[in-house]
Amino acid sequence: CSDRSKVATPGVYIGLFCSTPGVQLGRAVNRKLAMDMLLTGEPITSEAALKGGLVSRVYSSEELGSETERLANLIATKSNPVIKLGIKNFNSQIKKPLVDAAEQSSEVMVRNLGLEDGREGLAAFLEKRHPTWQQDK
């Protein structure tokens, strides 16, 4: 996000507790920060959001557009099927107990190794070359 960004759950200002945003907020940041935001409605700075784990990066307003594009382009260089599999697994496993999440993720890793791009990535690593993903052929 931008260094000028502010993040808030302002429902309490209009008589509404942000219950539904609180579901995700309580899983993204520690309970103290979540409750502070939910109870006060006060916005937090981008630096506080970064420190609390609500955002992963903060850029100057001038850099935000170019950095967003750079990150999107970087992700686009990765294997589409692998990224899709990874996102689906991450979103599913994060809701599970640790043992179940680890078991599921191990099964997904085996499936990942069975993907054409999984095999290509390993071969490229061993051969010390850049991989050629399916979408690049």
N, C-alpha and C positions, 0 to 999 in steps of 0.2 A: 504494500500500500504506500501511499505518499506520506512523506514526513509531516504533511499538513492535515492528514486524515484524523478524524475522531470517530470512535466507535461507541455506541450506546444502546441500551435497552430502555427507552424513555417512557414506556407504558404507564409507569406509576404517576407520571405527571398528569395523565388524563383519566386516572382511576382504573387502569388496567394493569394487572401484573403480567409481565411478559412470560407467561408459562410455556408456550410452545417454543419461543427462542431459547428459553432457559434449558430445554432438553439438550440441545446441541451445545449451548454455551457451557453447561456443567460438565460436558464430556471433553470440551476443548481446552478449558483452563482449570486452574485449581478452584476448589469450592469457595474459598475466601474471596477471590476476585469475582467469581460468578455472582455470589450473593451481594457483594458490594455493588456491582453493576445493576443487578435486578432490583435491589432495595432502594437505591438512590436515584437511578435513572441518569446519573451524571455521566457524561462522555469521558472516555479515557483517550489519551494521546496514542499516536501510532507507536511510540517507543514503549509505552506501558502495554500495549497490545502485543508487541514483539516480545517483551520480557515475560508476559503472562502466557505466551504460547498461542495467542489467538490468530496471529499472522506469522508467516515464515520469513518475510523480508520487508524492509522499509527502504524506500528510495526517495531522493529529493524529488520535488514536483517536476523539475526540469528533466530528470532522468526516467521518470516513471513509464512514460510511453515507450521509450527505446528499450528499457530493461524488460518490460512486459513482452515486447516483441522478441527480444533476444531469448527469453526463457521459453516462449511458445515455439520458436524456431529450434531451440535445443531439444525440446521434448519431441518435436516432429521428426528429428533425425533418428529417433529410437524406433524399434520394431512396433508397428501398430498392433499386431496380435498379442505380443508380450505385454505391452502397456495396458491393453484392454483386459487381459487376464489378470494382471496385477491390480488394477483398480477395482475390479469386481471382487477379487479375493480380499483386498484390504478392507473395503467397505463392509464385507460380510464378517470377516474374522474379528474386527475391532469390537463388535457387539457381544462376543462370546467370552466365556471364561478362558483363561490362559491355556489350559491343557487342550481344550477343544479347538481353540484358535491355532495352536501349534500343529495339531493333528491335521486339521483342514489345510493349513498352509503347506505342510509336507506333501500332501496329496496333490495340491496345485503345483508345487515345484516339480513333481514327477511329470505332470501333464505339460508343464512348461518345457521340460527337456524333450518331450515328444513333439513339440512344435517344430516346423521347419526352421523358423528363425531362432529357436533355442539351440538347435544343432548347429546352425550357421554361426551363431555367436560364439559357441565353444570352439568350433573349428578355427574361426578367425583369431581367437585369443591364442590358441596353441600354435597357430601358424604366424603369429605376430603381424596380422594385417587387419584392416578395417573390415567389418562385416558388410555384406550386401543383403539388406532386408528385402522381403517379398515386395514391398511397395516401391522399392528402388529398381526392380528388374524391368 
